[in-house]
Amino acid sequence: MANAICPKCGIIKELDVIVNETEETDSNGNILTIKTNNFYCSSCHVFVKSENIKSSMNKIFIFIYDGMADFEMTLIAHILGTDLGKEIVTIAYENHIIKSSSGLEYKPKRLVKDIVNDSVDGLIIPGGWNGEIRPELIELIKNVNSQGKLLGAICGGPYFLAKSNILQNRKYTTSMIEWTEMYKQQYEEIDPFPRENFVNERVVVDKNLITSQGFAFIDFACEICDWFKLFKSEEGKNEFLKTFKG
């Protein structure tokens, strides 16, 4: 509790506070949280003062597209939203229902072309077989990376990073361990990955870049949580892995 002179008591009194939160959108389309602290005298309960605190909403963009492997991003999306208080914003090229490989359907909140310059805490890209690359996604990836914000991609998701030239001089992993004839036919191109930087591990962390093989979605979630300092110690991180892996 704070202290202030109560207008009714006329002396310094302890204050109780009641907090209200609202949201507004600024001129750039960013969501702001407005926290209003209303202070009352703890003795006579008369209103003393109020103060507004504006802060940018902590946002995580998740790029969704037809055929994506949604199981690779649902665990981390849940943890980011519930345990870390992040706003999960699904983004896509077009404003239509996205059908994942599981058959579940998703609705994007924003279009990629509208948010390339937005302030954001991170971008996550799940794997899948749809490798459509548009300039606005490349621009978004480069912007997020240049700001040192989280850039997470799993399974085939690093393909989008490779096409954005983000993997040059960066260690990474992917489920696309070799560029097979199947990939050549699917994506109609030669291998876009800088193979000299590839590491055949479950998950690889290189500064703000976190990449993972598809089966290691729990490890992927764990490293992203660690990036956002969810764990207070290495023991806490190990306990997380033990809880989900058994």
Beta strands, then each sheet from edge to edge (+ up, - down):
strand 1: 2-5
strand 2: 12-25
strand 3: 31-41
strand 4: 47-56
strand 5: 59-63
strand 6: 87-92
strand 7: 98-99
strand 8: 105-106
strand 9: 110-111
strand 10: 122-125
strand 11: 150-154
strand 12: 203-206
strand 13: 209-212
sheet 1: 1+ 2- 3+ 4-
sheet 2: 9+ 6+ 5+ 10+ 11+ 13+ 12-
sheet 3: 7+ 8-
end
